[in-house]
Amino acid sequence: MLNIKYSKKKHELQDDPVMDGLLKTKEFISKNSNSVTGVIIAAVVVIGLGVGYNQFRLRKIENAREEFGKAMVAYNEKNTEAAISQFTAVAQNYRGSISGSMASYMLANILYTQGRYDEAIDWYNTVLSGPDIGFMTVEANEGISACYESKNDIGSAVKYLEKAIANEKAAFRYSALRWKLALLTKDSDPAKAVTLCNEIIADSLANDYRQEARYLKTMISK
């Protein structure tokens, strides 16, 4: 009698699509309790690993920021050797992160001022291969150009300065970069230098370089 009532009740539930789905799910779980339990456990483990990974990633980001901050303190205190050591550690240990790229940029700048141009170029290139860090990415190309100019490799200096100008984030420095490029090309490519001078003269924001551009253009045209 109970079985008849249950079957009747089951039939009534199956007339409702939603309840029918719930009933089938209940029957599936009853028949496959071990398998379902295993799936639930696996899901919990995966979620746990995801949460653990996110916490690890956040801790790593925070650690990178703290170590970069310590390096900046040494730099601001003009403790150059300590700054080099600490920036190097951050750049190596957190490569591919924002803090790692910023450390690479700072390290390259220090090495450039010390005349260690090849090492500086390597670290500037590390900046370029990492995440975008805004204007520092532009200035990494500019830094490489300066290193090559110091090595008297004007061709490479021009190449990297043109890369800096091609970056839209360099808009705030267009006049300065164009002026520098005009100076670098005035002997090897005077026509290019004149074109750059004309761009500077036509730029309403290039007040600091307009007069110099006119003078250089006149000198080249003589």
Secondary structure as UniProt FT lines:
FT   HELIX           2..14
FT   HELIX           17..31
FT   HELIX           33..76
FT   TURN            77..78
FT   HELIX           80..93
FT   TURN            94..96
FT   HELIX           98..113
FT   TURN            114..115
FT   HELIX           117..129
FT   HELIX           135..150
FT   TURN            151..152
FT   HELIX           154..166
FT   HELIX           168..173
FT   HELIX           174..185
FT   TURN            186..188
FT   HELIX           190..202
FT   TURN            204..205
FT   HELIX           207..221
//
